[in-house]
Amino acid sequence: MTDIGKFLSDVEKTKKHARQNKPGFSGYNDIRDDLRNLFERATSCPMGLPGSVFEYWENTYILNGTDLTYEPSTDNTAKLGAFLAFLDNSDEDQDLITNEDWQELGRLVNYEAEDLPVNILQDMMMILVSKGAY
């Protein structure tokens, strides 16, 4: 299983565990912090950028929904996995990332650039240029 596959499996376990063990489970709000911690721990990228990417994902794909009870959906967790792959310089599931996502990832990388190690920044910039983010 790839690291992304393990991450997605851990997300599903987190969702299942929360539904089983939290009386009155109300959905995304009950697992938000756990998902963020899981995402940030799953990447080797410094902490500022993963947090920003998670917030972008949350605001764009989760909080725009009308019912957070069933979030994150399978599609939304797959998107988060694709963002994780990008952060770890993997091309896994890049087809799930839209042009708008690439543009925003480019903005986030630019914002965090001075705090990123040069080798990580170079790898990200190469991917972002190849995807037309700049």
PyMOL commands that set and color helices and strands:
alter all, ss='L'
color gray80, all
select helices_A, chain A and resi 3-21+28-42+48-62+68-70+74-87+94-96+99-115+118-130
alter helices_A, ss='H'
color red, helices_A
deselect
rebuild
show_as cartoon
